[in-house]
Amino acid sequence: MQTAGEPENWTVEFIRADGEMAPPTMGGFASVADAEYYGQCLWAGPQGRGVREVRVRREPWGEWRMVLPASVCGGVRL
């Protein structure tokens, strides 16, 4: 259980088209929105080629949540 003032810790995981985890798994995001934004932007960019899905979870034991692909990242249409 999180107490007031305690930062959240969200992790982003990338799954390749072949079902394997794609590095890097990034952690330490302060909110689910920050983690999803990072995952969407990376997925939509050139480094996201071959990525089948992106998911996020709150560490250490949260359930994985699927992230939807983005068509806009940082105000730039992708």
Backbone as a printed PyTorch tensor [residue, N CA C, xyz], in Angstrom:
tensor([[[  0.8360,  -1.1750,   0.0000],
         [  0.0000,   0.0000,   0.0000],
         [  0.8820,   1.2390,   0.0000]],

        [[  0.5060,   2.2110,  -0.8140],
         [  1.2740,   3.4430,  -0.9190],
         [  0.8150,   4.4310,   0.1490]],

        [[  1.7800,   5.0960,   0.7630],
         [  1.4470,   6.1270,   1.7280],
         [  1.5540,   7.4740,   1.0540]],

        [[  0.9370,   8.4920,   1.6490],
         [  0.9640,   9.8360,   1.0790],
         [  2.4000,  10.3190,   0.9240]],

        [[  2.6840,  10.8900,  -0.2300],
         [  4.0130,  11.4340,  -0.4760],
         [  5.0150,  10.4320,  -1.0070]],

        [[  4.6620,   9.1550,  -1.0080],
         [  5.5680,   8.1250,  -1.5150],
         [  5.4460,   8.0740,  -3.0440]],

        [[  6.5630,   8.1520,  -3.7680],
         [  6.4760,   8.1520,  -5.2220],
         [  6.0500,   6.7830,  -5.7540]],

        [[  5.3480,   6.8100,  -6.8730],
         [  4.9900,   5.5690,  -7.5330],
         [  6.2020,   5.0800,  -8.3130]],

        [[  6.2030,   3.8350,  -8.6730],
         [  7.3160,   3.2570,  -9.4160],
         [  6.7290,   2.3620, -10.5020]],

        [[  6.6390,   2.8970, -11.7280],
         [  6.0630,   2.1780, -12.8520],
         [  7.1590,   1.7060, -13.7880]],

        [[  6.9760,   0.5180, -14.3520],
         [  7.9210,  -0.0790, -15.2840],
         [  7.2390,  -0.2710, -16.6340]],

        [[  8.0100,  -0.0930, -17.7050],
         [  7.5430,  -0.3030, -19.0730],
         [  8.2690,  -1.5230, -19.6340]],

        [[  7.5250,  -2.4170, -20.2650],
         [  8.1140,  -3.6080, -20.8640],
         [  7.6760,  -3.6880, -22.3230]],

        [[  8.6120,  -4.0500, -23.1910],
         [  8.3570,  -4.1830, -24.6150],
         [  8.4290,  -5.6590, -24.9950]],

        [[  7.4400,  -6.1310, -25.7380],
         [  7.3890,  -7.5140, -26.1940],
         [  7.5610,  -7.5170, -27.7100]],

        [[  8.5450,  -8.2680, -28.1920],
         [  8.8100,  -8.3420, -29.6290],
         [  7.7580,  -9.1970, -30.3280]],

        [[  7.7350,  -9.1150, -31.6360],
         [  6.7810,  -9.8780, -32.4330],
         [  6.9380, -11.3830, -32.2350]],

        [[  8.1580, -11.8510, -31.8990],
         [  8.3730, -13.2810, -31.6720],
         [  8.0060, -13.7200, -30.2550]],

        [[  7.4760, -12.7880, -29.4420],
         [  7.0280, -13.1160, -28.0910],
         [  8.0720, -12.9270, -27.0130]],

        [[  9.3100, -12.6640, -27.3830],
         [ 10.3740, -12.4400, -26.3990],
         [ 10.3350, -11.0100, -25.8860]],

        [[ 10.8490, -10.8080, -24.6750],
         [ 10.9740,  -9.4490, -24.1470],
         [ 12.0560,  -8.7320, -24.9290]],

        [[ 11.7810,  -7.5010, -25.2840],
         [ 12.7460,  -6.6890, -26.0150],
         [ 13.3910,  -5.7100, -25.0540]],

        [[ 14.7140,  -5.6790, -24.9820],
         [ 15.3240,  -4.6810, -24.1090],
         [ 15.1080,  -3.3000, -24.7000]],

        [[ 15.0390,  -2.2520, -23.9410],
         [ 15.1980,  -2.2860, -22.4950],
         [ 13.8500,  -2.2790, -21.7870]],

        [[ 13.7850,  -2.8930, -20.6360],
         [ 12.6650,  -2.7150, -19.7260],
         [ 13.0480,  -1.5260, -18.8600]],

        [[ 12.2480,  -0.4940, -18.9100],
         [ 12.5680,   0.7510, -18.2030],
         [ 11.6910,   0.8910, -16.9720]],

        [[ 12.2650,   1.3370, -15.8770],
         [ 11.5160,   1.5050, -14.6430],
         [ 11.7410,   2.8670, -14.0260]],

        [[ 11.0410,   3.1010, -12.9340],
         [ 11.2200,   4.3200, -12.1690],
         [ 10.3320,   5.4760, -12.5750]],

        [[  9.2970,   5.2140, -13.3600],
         [  8.4070,   6.2990, -13.7700],
         [  7.5050,   6.6920, -12.6090]],

        [[  7.2730,   7.9830, -12.4720],
         [  6.5270,   8.5120, -11.3310],
         [  5.0290,   8.2700, -11.4230]],

        [[  4.5160,   8.0310, -12.6210],
         [  3.0780,   7.8050, -12.7720],
         [  2.8270,   6.8590, -13.9380]],

        [[  1.6280,   6.2990, -13.9700],
         [  1.2590,   5.4250, -15.0720],
         [  1.2290,   6.2140, -16.3690]],

        [[  0.7980,   7.4640, -16.3210],
         [  0.7530,   8.2930, -17.5300],
         [  2.1500,   8.4950, -18.1060]],

        [[  3.1320,   8.7510, -17.2510],
         [  4.5150,   8.9240, -17.7230],
         [  5.0330,   7.6360, -18.3640]],

        [[  4.7550,   6.5010, -17.7370],
         [  5.2160,   5.2150, -18.2600],
         [  4.5530,   4.9080, -19.5970]],

        [[  3.2460,   5.1370, -19.7010],
         [  2.5360,   4.8810, -20.9470],
         [  3.0370,   5.7970, -22.0610]],

        [[  3.2630,   7.0610, -21.7420],
         [  3.7510,   8.0200, -22.7330],
         [  5.1130,   7.5860, -23.2700]],

        [[  6.0100,   7.2050, -22.3840],
         [  7.3300,   6.7270, -22.7950],
         [  7.1930,   5.5100, -23.7080]],

        [[  6.3830,   4.5470, -23.2930],
         [  6.2010,   3.3300, -24.0720],
         [  5.6060,   3.6060, -25.4410]],

        [[  4.5950,   4.4710, -25.5010],
         [  3.9720,   4.8040, -26.7760],
         [  4.9540,   5.4940, -27.7150]],

        [[  5.7110,   6.4480, -27.1950],
         [  6.6490,   7.1950, -28.0380],
         [  7.7750,   6.3050, -28.5530]],

        [[  8.3100,   5.4620, -27.6970],
         [  9.3810,   4.5710, -28.1330],
         [  8.8510,   3.5620, -29.1540]],

        [[  7.6850,   3.0370, -28.9130],
         [  7.0650,   2.0640, -29.8000],
         [  6.8120,   2.6680, -31.1800]],

        [[  6.3620,   3.9140, -31.2140],
         [  6.0140,   4.5690, -32.4770],
         [  7.2410,   5.0050, -33.2730]],

        [[  8.3780,   5.1380, -32.6160],
         [  9.5920,   5.5890, -33.2880],
         [ 10.3320,   4.4500, -33.9670]],

        [[ 11.4480,   4.7810, -34.6160],
         [ 12.2350,   3.7690, -35.3240],
         [ 12.7170,   2.6300, -34.4300]],

        [[ 13.0100,   2.9080, -33.1770],
         [ 13.4830,   1.8690, -32.2580],
         [ 12.3740,   0.9040, -31.8620]],

        [[ 11.1360,   1.2010, -32.2230],
         [ 10.0140,   0.3350, -31.9040],
         [  9.7100,  -0.7000, -32.9610]],

        [[ 10.5140,  -0.7460, -34.0160],
         [ 10.2880,  -1.7550, -35.0610],
         [ 10.4310,  -3.1530, -34.4650]],

        [[  9.5100,  -4.0170, -34.8120],
         [  9.5410,  -5.3830, -34.3140],
         [  8.8840,  -5.5600, -32.9610]],

        [[  8.3830,  -4.4800, -32.3710],
         [  7.6910,  -4.5700, -31.0800],
         [  6.2200,  -4.8790, -31.3450]],

        [[  5.7240,  -5.9300, -30.7150],
         [  4.3260,  -6.3370, -30.8810],
         [  3.4100,  -5.6400, -29.8790]],

        [[  3.9020,  -5.4730, -28.6610],
         [  3.0730,  -4.8430, -27.6280],
         [  3.9440,  -4.1860, -26.5730]],

        [[  3.3150,  -3.2450, -25.8890],
         [  3.9590,  -2.5350, -24.7850],
         [  3.0230,  -2.6680, -23.5990]],

        [[  3.6070,  -2.8920, -22.4280],
         [  2.7900,  -2.9660, -21.2190],
         [  3.5210,  -2.2900, -20.0680]],

        [[  2.7310,  -1.8690, -19.0880],
         [  3.2800,  -1.1830, -17.9120],
         [  2.7280,  -1.8390, -16.6560]],

        [[  3.4730,  -1.6900, -15.5580],
         [  2.9490,  -2.1440, -14.2660],
         [  3.5990,  -1.3400, -13.1580]],

        [[  2.8900,  -1.2960, -12.0600],
         [  3.4010,  -0.6370, -10.8650],
         [  4.2210,  -1.6550, -10.0910]],

        [[  5.4410,  -1.3070,  -9.7990],
         [  6.3350,  -2.2090,  -9.0830],
         [  6.0640,  -2.1300,  -7.5870]],

        [[  6.2850,  -3.1890,  -6.8700],
         [  6.9420,  -4.3960,  -7.3280],
         [  5.9970,  -5.5030,  -7.7900]],

        [[  4.7050,  -5.4330,  -7.4840],
         [  3.8390,  -6.5820,  -7.7730],
         [  2.5690,  -6.2330,  -8.5100]],

        [[  2.5210,  -5.0990,  -9.1450],
         [  1.3030,  -4.7310,  -9.8630],
         [  1.0440,  -5.6300, -11.0610]],

        [[ -0.1880,  -5.6240, -11.5280],
         [ -0.5450,  -6.3990, -12.7170],
         [ -0.1420,  -5.6250, -13.9590]],

        [[  0.2680,  -6.3290, -15.0000],
         [  0.6360,  -5.6970, -16.2660],
         [ -0.6060,  -5.1280, -16.9290]],

        [[ -0.4750,  -3.9100, -17.4700],
         [ -1.5410,  -3.2470, -18.2280],
         [ -1.0430,  -3.0320, -19.6480]],

        [[ -1.9020,  -3.3240, -20.6220],
         [ -1.5470,  -3.1070, -22.0160],
         [ -1.5810,  -1.6110, -22.3300]],

        [[ -0.6600,  -1.1730, -23.1930],
         [ -0.5960,   0.2130, -23.6530],
         [ -1.0380,   0.2320, -25.1070]],

        [[ -1.9150,   1.1720, -25.4490],
         [ -2.3660,   1.3000, -26.8300],
         [ -1.3260,   2.0430, -27.6550]],

        [[ -1.2030,   1.7030, -28.9400],
         [ -0.2710,   2.4470, -29.8040],
         [ -0.6940,   3.9130, -29.9010]],

        [[  0.2660,   4.7770, -30.1400],
         [  0.0000,   6.2020, -30.2440],
         [  0.1460,   6.6590, -31.6810]],

        [[ -0.6290,   7.6700, -32.0530],
         [ -0.4590,   8.2860, -33.3600],
         [  0.1680,   9.6770, -33.2080]],

        [[  0.2280,  10.1660, -31.9720],
         [  0.8290,  11.4570, -31.6830],
         [  1.7270,  11.2970, -30.4710]],

        [[  2.9520,  11.8550, -30.5360],
         [  3.8750,  11.7860, -29.4120],
         [  4.5150,  13.1520, -29.2260]],

        [[  4.3090,  13.7680, -28.0740],
         [  4.8910,  15.0770, -27.8060],
         [  4.4070,  16.1500, -28.7500]],

        [[  3.1530,  16.0310, -29.2050],
         [  2.5900,  17.0290, -30.1160],
         [  3.0070,  16.8280, -31.5700]],

        [[  3.8260,  15.8060, -31.8670],
         [  4.2560,  15.5250, -33.2340],
         [  3.4660,  14.3380, -33.7600]],

        [[  2.8130,  14.5190, -34.8970],
         [  2.0340,  13.4280, -35.4830],
         [  2.9930,  12.3740, -36.0140]],

        [[  2.7630,  11.1180, -35.6370],
         [  3.6370,  10.0250, -36.0550],
         [  3.1140,   9.3260, -37.2900]]])
